[in-house]
Structure formats: structure tokens, C-alpha cells
Amino acid sequence: MKFEFVRHEPLYDRILLVLTLDRQKMKERILIGEELQIQFRLQGYEDAEVLCDVTRPLGTMLSAFEHDPDGEWNHFGLSPLREALHSNRWKQPGLEQTSGDFLAKKYLTGDPVRMYAALHIWNEYLKAREPRDREAACERFIGKMNGFTALFMGTPPLDFDENTGKPKRLNITTHIYGSVPQEDIRLDLWYPDSKRKMECVAAYSSLYPLIAYYLNRLNDWGLYFRKCKICGKVFLAKSQRYELCSDKCRKKQSLQNKREFDERARENDYDHQYKNECQGWRNVINKAKRTPGFPADRLAAMQEAFEAFKKEALRQKTLVKNKQSSPEKFRNWIVCQKNIILDLMEGN
């Protein structure tokens, strides 16, 4: 089933956005189309004609919800259509094309919320063109659609505590001023499989009740929203300990951990070299101690030089640790110190 953003007969059968949530598989499924066709598709008839049928990770609809702080939906989508309803027939095609191009672009993103909003606006415009009293029809059309697109312009509907990950319930009154229209809080609840293993919801003329339902279910199930530490994407998890959203990010994290480990190993190599050098000095001193008749004053000088070496080495290591010197400079210094103990051993 296709939809084109050109002037044609409106769809009189109610077009729905239907949501079903799968807690076990952590998936959401969203369908858009006529009610009967959606019911057929949910019952397993794959040839049923629908405009959209997508299955995504649970929580995607909320985390990726359309946000339009600049009011582009109203400016490019609604305003040209409102003007077209008040204009003569010569100006209407250009205004319709301006809006149609914008709505088509949103529709072709494949995101179900954008698809449904674009389709809903255009279809309601086609209906508004039919009555003779265009003025009254325009007012009804703009009144309905302004409330519909207002959801995109305000604060995003997904709000969660970043410490606990718990989603906050939606308060519609913070988005809608004055009394809330009855149709904006109405929600259909379906059980298409008759065994009530699958629960579906469909909103009438607003997405507010659908979002409220979604957030309530997530709270009831004790799930948590987390922000991926690799890509920054918001995702839903069964526990607060999850920090990565996908296998792709887990692979990136493993690679990053390996790089950091290798880097630390390279940086800490100077410490291993220091320990090895100390052991080399001890071996020379112990050899001198085991040598019969080895001069006591030279042995004392060797031990004194060893203490001085360690003291200076610790100072140099501190400079490297504090990024005031480099591991390479320390390693070069270490190499030059070996001759001191060897020269004392030989009596030079």
C-alpha cells in the first residue's frame, strides 16, 4: 500500500498507528494502515496491505521520537496548506507542492512516527478541501493539526532519571494548555490473537495517550533507560549495569580497552626497565661480596652509588608519571647508569 503527497481522493477509512510491545524479546512493533488490514497482518496474514510494519528494539519509539524545536512541521508542512485553503486555484498547486515535498521527505525516512504524522496531515488536508465552506474547514483542520504537531515542538516525551534509568510518566497537561480534548486521551486496546498473549494499542487523533501507555508499561516492567558509553545512544535495558547498546559497541569497547592496555603497557615499560636495572646492580654487588679479598672501600662505594642511583631513578620516574618527562628520556638515562657500577667493580 503506497501513499503519495499529491492531490487525490482522501482515505476515508481511519488510518491508525498501532503499537505492540514484547517484553520477553525486548521488541516493539509498529504498524500503520487501515484498521481491518492491520488486524489481518497481526493475525499472520502477510499479504494484508499496510503502509508500515516495523519491528525494532524496545524503547526505540520513545528514544528516537521526532523533535522539532524550530517548528518546521508547522512552517513547511501546515502553513502552506492553510494558505492553500484560502487561496485561489492558481496558487494552490505551488503551495501544495511545498508542503507535499516536506511531508514526503519525512514520510520516506521510514520512521513510523514521521510517516504517520505526514500521512495524517496530508489526508486531513484532502478532507478539508471538500466542504464548500473552506473557511470553517480550514479552522477545523489547523485546530486539529496544530495540536498534533505540538508534540514535536515541546520537550521530548522521553524523560528519565540518568542515575536510576527509570522513565518518568508523561503529564499531558504540561504539553497542552487548557482543557485536554477528549480525543487526545482516548486509546484503543486490542488482543488480536484471542489468547491475550499479544496486546496492541491504537490512538485516535493524538500520540499523547500512546506515549503515556508506553511509559507506564516500561515502569510496570521495571526496565531502565541507559545511555551507551560508546555511541551515546539511549537504549532500554533490563538492568542498570548495562552500559553498551549493541554488539557493535561492545566490539568497539573491547578494541578500545585493548588499545588502552597496550598504551599503558608501553608507558609502564620504563618501570620494568628500572626494576631490571636495579636487579643488575644487585647482581654486580653480590658478585663483589662473594669475591675473596674484594676491597671493602670499593664495595662500600658500590653500595653508596647504588643508593644514589635508586634515589635519582625514583625522582626521574616521578617526572615521567607526572608527564614532566618522557619514558624514552628515562630509558636513555637508565642505559647510561650501568657503566657506573661496572667501573667501580673493575676499580676504574
C-alpha positions as CSV (number, residue, x, y, z in Angstrom):
1,M,0.0,0.0,0.0
2,K,1.5,3.3,-1.1
3,F,0.8,6.9,-0.3
4,E,1.5,9.9,-2.5
5,F,1.6,13.5,-1.4
6,V,-0.4,14.8,-4.4
7,R,-4.0,15.8,-4.7
8,H,-6.2,12.7,-4.8
9,E,-9.2,11.2,-3.1
10,P,-8.7,11.2,0.7
11,L,-8.6,7.9,2.7
12,Y,-11.9,7.8,4.5
13,D,-11.2,4.7,6.4
14,R,-9.5,5.6,9.6
15,I,-5.7,5.2,9.3
16,L,-4.2,4.0,12.6
17,L,-0.8,3.8,14.2
18,V,-0.9,0.6,16.2
19,L,1.8,-0.3,18.8
20,T,2.5,-3.7,20.3
21,L,5.2,-4.4,22.9
22,D,7.1,-7.6,23.5
23,R,8.7,-7.7,26.9
24,Q,10.3,-11.1,26.5
25,K,12.1,-10.3,23.2
26,M,12.6,-6.6,24.2
27,K,11.0,-5.6,20.9
28,E,8.4,-3.0,19.7
29,R,6.3,-3.5,16.6
30,I,4.5,-0.5,14.9
31,L,2.0,-0.8,12.1
32,I,0.3,2.0,10.1
33,G,-2.7,1.4,7.9
34,E,-6.5,0.8,7.9
35,E,-7.8,-0.9,11.0
36,L,-9.0,-4.1,9.3
37,Q,-5.8,-4.6,7.3
38,I,-3.7,-4.2,10.5
39,Q,-5.8,-6.7,12.3
40,F,-5.3,-9.2,9.4
41,R,-1.5,-8.5,9.5
42,L,-1.4,-9.1,13.3
43,Q,-3.2,-12.4,12.8
44,G,-0.4,-13.5,10.5
45,Y,-1.7,-12.6,7.0
46,E,1.5,-11.2,5.5
47,D,-0.3,-10.1,2.3
48,A,-2.5,-7.7,4.2
49,E,-1.9,-4.2,2.8
50,V,-0.4,-1.8,5.3
51,L,1.7,1.3,4.9
52,C,4.3,0.4,7.6
53,D,5.2,-2.7,9.6
54,V,8.5,-2.4,11.5
55,T,9.9,-4.3,14.5
56,R,12.6,-2.5,16.5
57,P,14.4,-2.8,19.9
58,L,12.0,-1.9,22.7
59,G,12.0,1.8,23.6
60,T,13.1,3.0,20.1
61,M,9.9,4.9,19.5
62,L,10.5,7.0,22.6
63,S,14.2,7.4,22.3
64,A,14.1,8.4,18.6
65,F,10.9,10.4,18.8
66,E,10.7,13.3,16.4
67,H,11.8,16.6,17.9
68,D,11.1,19.9,16.1
69,P,12.1,22.8,18.3
70,D,12.3,25.2,15.3
71,G,8.7,24.5,14.3
72,E,9.5,23.1,10.8
73,W,6.4,20.9,10.7
74,N,4.2,24.0,11.1
75,H,6.3,26.2,8.9
76,F,6.8,23.9,5.9
77,G,4.0,21.3,6.5
78,L,0.9,23.1,7.8
79,S,1.3,26.8,6.8
80,P,1.4,26.2,3.0
81,L,-1.8,24.0,3.3
82,R,-3.6,26.6,5.4
83,E,-2.7,29.2,2.8
84,A,-3.8,26.9,0.0
85,L,-7.3,26.5,1.6
86,H,-7.6,30.3,1.5
87,S,-6.1,30.8,-2.0
88,N,-7.4,30.7,-5.5
89,R,-6.9,27.6,-7.6
90,W,-3.9,29.1,-9.4
91,K,-1.8,29.4,-6.3
92,Q,-2.9,26.1,-4.7
93,P,-0.6,23.7,-6.7
94,G,2.6,25.6,-5.7
95,L,1.6,25.7,-2.0
96,E,0.5,22.0,-2.0
97,Q,3.9,21.1,-3.6
98,T,5.8,23.0,-1.0
99,S,4.0,21.1,1.8
100,G,3.9,17.8,-0.1
101,D,7.7,17.9,-0.7
102,F,8.4,18.4,3.0
103,L,5.9,15.8,4.2
104,A,7.2,13.3,1.6
105,K,10.7,13.7,2.8
106,K,9.5,13.0,6.4
107,Y,7.5,10.0,5.2
108,L,10.4,8.5,3.3
109,T,12.6,8.4,6.4
110,G,10.8,5.1,7.3
111,D,10.3,6.2,10.9
112,P,6.8,5.3,11.8
113,V,6.1,8.4,13.8
114,R,7.2,10.7,11.0
115,M,5.3,8.6,8.5
116,Y,2.1,8.7,10.4
117,A,2.3,12.4,11.1
118,A,3.0,13.2,7.4
119,L,0.2,11.0,6.2
120,H,-2.3,12.2,8.8
121,I,-1.6,15.9,7.9
122,W,-1.9,15.4,4.2
123,N,-5.0,13.2,4.4
124,E,-6.8,15.7,6.7
125,Y,-6.0,18.5,4.2
126,L,-7.6,16.5,1.4
127,K,-10.7,16.1,3.6
128,A,-10.7,19.8,4.4
129,R,-10.7,20.7,0.7
130,E,-14.1,19.1,0.1
131,P,-16.6,21.2,2.0
132,R,-17.8,24.4,0.3
133,D,-17.2,26.4,3.5
134,R,-13.4,26.4,3.2
135,E,-13.0,28.9,6.0
136,A,-14.6,26.7,8.6
137,A,-12.9,23.6,7.2
138,C,-9.5,25.3,7.4
139,E,-10.1,26.3,11.0
140,R,-11.0,22.7,11.9
141,F,-8.0,21.4,10.0
142,I,-5.5,23.8,11.6
143,G,-7.0,23.3,15.0
144,K,-6.5,19.5,14.8
145,M,-3.1,19.6,13.2
146,N,-1.6,22.3,15.4
147,G,-2.3,20.1,18.5
148,F,-0.9,17.1,16.6
149,T,2.4,18.7,15.7
150,A,2.7,20.5,19.1
151,L,4.0,17.2,20.5
152,F,7.2,17.6,18.3
153,M,8.0,21.1,19.3
154,G,7.9,20.8,23.1
155,T,10.2,18.9,25.5
156,P,10.8,15.4,24.1
157,P,8.4,12.9,25.6
158,L,11.1,10.6,26.9
159,D,12.4,11.9,30.2
160,F,14.3,9.6,32.6
161,D,16.4,9.8,35.7
162,E,20.0,9.5,34.5
163,N,21.1,8.0,37.8
164,T,18.4,5.3,38.1
165,G,17.4,5.0,34.4
166,K,13.7,5.0,35.4
167,P,11.4,6.7,32.8
168,K,9.1,9.4,34.1
169,R,5.4,9.2,33.4
170,L,4.0,11.7,30.9
171,N,1.9,14.6,32.1
172,I,-0.2,15.7,29.2
173,T,-1.2,18.9,30.9
174,T,2.4,20.2,30.6
175,H,2.2,19.9,26.8
176,I,-1.4,21.0,26.2
177,Y,-2.7,24.3,27.6
178,G,-6.2,24.5,28.9
179,S,-8.6,21.5,28.9
180,V,-7.4,18.4,27.2
181,P,-9.6,17.3,24.3
182,Q,-11.3,14.0,24.8
183,E,-9.8,12.5,21.6
184,D,-6.3,13.3,22.9
185,I,-6.6,10.9,25.8
186,R,-8.6,8.1,24.1
187,L,-6.8,4.8,23.4
188,D,-7.9,1.5,21.9
189,L,-6.7,-1.7,23.4
190,W,-6.7,-4.9,21.2
191,Y,-5.9,-8.6,21.8
192,P,-5.8,-9.8,18.2
193,D,-4.7,-13.4,19.0
194,S,-7.7,-14.1,21.2
195,K,-5.4,-15.7,23.8
196,R,-4.4,-12.3,25.1
197,K,-0.7,-13.0,24.5
198,M,-0.4,-10.0,22.3
199,E,-1.6,-6.6,23.5
200,C,-2.0,-3.8,20.9
201,V,-2.9,-0.1,21.4
202,A,-4.0,2.5,18.9
203,A,-4.6,6.2,19.5
204,Y,-7.5,8.1,17.8
205,S,-6.2,11.5,16.9
206,S,-3.2,12.1,19.1
207,L,0.0,10.3,20.0
208,Y,-0.1,11.5,23.6
209,P,-2.1,8.5,25.0
210,L,0.2,6.1,23.1
211,I,3.3,7.6,24.7
212,A,1.7,7.6,28.2
213,Y,0.8,3.9,27.7
214,Y,4.3,3.1,26.6
215,L,5.9,4.8,29.6
216,N,3.5,3.2,32.0
217,R,4.3,-0.2,30.7
218,L,8.0,0.3,31.0
219,N,7.6,1.5,34.5
220,D,5.4,-1.5,35.3
221,W,8.0,-3.9,33.9
222,G,10.9,-2.3,35.8
223,L,13.1,-1.6,32.8
224,Y,15.7,1.1,32.6
225,F,16.9,3.6,30.0
226,R,20.6,3.9,29.7
227,K,23.0,6.0,27.6
228,C,25.6,4.0,25.7
229,K,29.1,5.0,26.8
230,I,30.4,4.4,23.2
231,C,27.9,5.9,20.8
232,G,25.8,8.0,23.2
233,K,22.6,6.4,22.0
234,V,19.8,6.0,24.5
235,F,18.6,2.4,24.9
236,L,16.4,0.2,27.1
237,A,17.9,-2.4,29.4
238,K,16.8,-5.0,32.0
239,S,19.4,-3.8,34.5
240,Q,21.3,-0.6,35.4
241,R,24.6,-2.4,34.9
242,Y,24.3,-2.3,31.1
243,E,26.4,0.4,29.6
244,L,26.6,-0.6,25.9
245,C,23.7,-0.7,23.5
246,S,24.7,-3.3,20.9
247,D,27.3,-5.9,19.8
248,K,28.8,-3.3,17.6
249,C,29.5,-1.0,20.6
250,R,30.7,-3.9,22.7
251,K,33.3,-4.7,20.0
252,K,34.4,-1.1,19.9
253,Q,34.7,-1.1,23.7
254,S,36.8,-4.3,23.6
255,L,39.1,-2.7,21.0
256,Q,39.3,0.5,23.0
257,N,40.2,-1.5,26.1
258,K,43.0,-3.3,24.3
259,R,44.4,-0.1,22.9
260,E,44.4,1.5,26.4
261,F,46.0,-1.7,27.8
262,D,48.7,-1.6,25.2
263,E,49.3,2.1,25.7
264,R,49.6,1.6,29.5
265,A,52.0,-1.3,28.9
266,R,54.1,0.9,26.7
267,E,54.1,3.7,29.2
268,N,54.9,1.4,32.1
269,D,57.8,-0.3,30.3
270,Y,60.1,2.3,31.9
271,D,59.1,0.9,35.3
272,H,60.0,-2.6,34.3
273,Q,63.3,-1.4,32.9
274,Y,64.1,0.3,36.2
275,K,63.4,-2.9,38.2
276,N,65.6,-4.9,35.8
277,E,68.4,-2.4,36.1
278,C,68.2,-2.5,40.0
279,Q,68.5,-6.3,39.8
280,G,71.5,-5.9,37.6
281,W,73.2,-3.6,40.1
282,R,72.4,-6.1,42.9
283,N,73.9,-8.9,40.9
284,V,77.2,-7.0,40.5
285,I,77.3,-6.0,44.2
286,N,76.5,-9.6,45.3
287,K,79.3,-10.9,43.0
288,A,81.7,-8.4,44.6
289,K,80.7,-9.7,48.1
290,R,81.4,-13.3,47.1
291,T,84.8,-12.4,45.6
292,P,87.6,-13.3,48.1
293,G,89.7,-10.3,49.1
294,F,87.5,-7.8,47.3
295,P,88.4,-4.3,48.7
296,A,85.9,-3.2,51.4
297,D,86.2,0.5,50.3
298,R,85.2,-0.3,46.7
299,L,82.3,-2.4,47.9
300,A,81.1,0.5,50.1
301,A,81.5,2.8,47.2
302,M,79.4,0.5,45.0
303,Q,76.6,0.3,47.6
304,E,76.7,4.1,48.0
305,A,76.4,4.5,44.3
306,F,73.5,2.1,44.2
307,E,71.6,4.1,46.8
308,A,72.3,7.3,44.8
309,F,71.1,5.6,41.6
310,K,67.8,4.4,43.2
311,K,67.2,7.9,44.6
312,E,67.7,9.6,41.3
313,A,65.8,6.9,39.4
314,L,62.7,7.4,41.7
315,R,62.9,11.2,41.1
316,Q,63.1,10.6,37.3
317,K,60.2,8.1,37.4
318,T,58.0,10.7,39.2
319,L,58.7,13.2,36.5
320,V,57.6,10.7,33.9
321,K,54.5,9.8,35.9
322,N,53.5,13.5,36.1
323,K,54.1,14.0,32.4
324,Q,57.0,16.3,33.1
325,S,59.4,13.9,31.3
326,S,59.1,11.1,28.8
327,P,59.6,7.3,29.1
328,E,62.1,7.4,26.3
329,K,64.3,10.0,28.2
330,F,64.1,7.9,31.3
331,R,65.2,4.8,29.5
332,N,68.1,6.6,27.9
333,W,69.2,7.8,31.3
334,I,69.0,4.2,32.7
335,V,71.3,2.9,30.0
336,C,74.0,5.4,30.8
337,Q,74.0,4.4,34.5
338,K,75.1,0.9,34.0
339,N,78.7,1.9,33.4
340,I,79.0,3.4,37.0
341,I,78.6,0.1,38.8
342,L,80.8,-1.7,36.2
343,D,83.6,0.8,36.5
344,L,83.5,0.6,40.4
345,M,83.6,-3.2,40.1
346,E,86.7,-3.0,37.9
347,G,88.3,-0.4,40.1
348,N,88.2,2.4,37.5
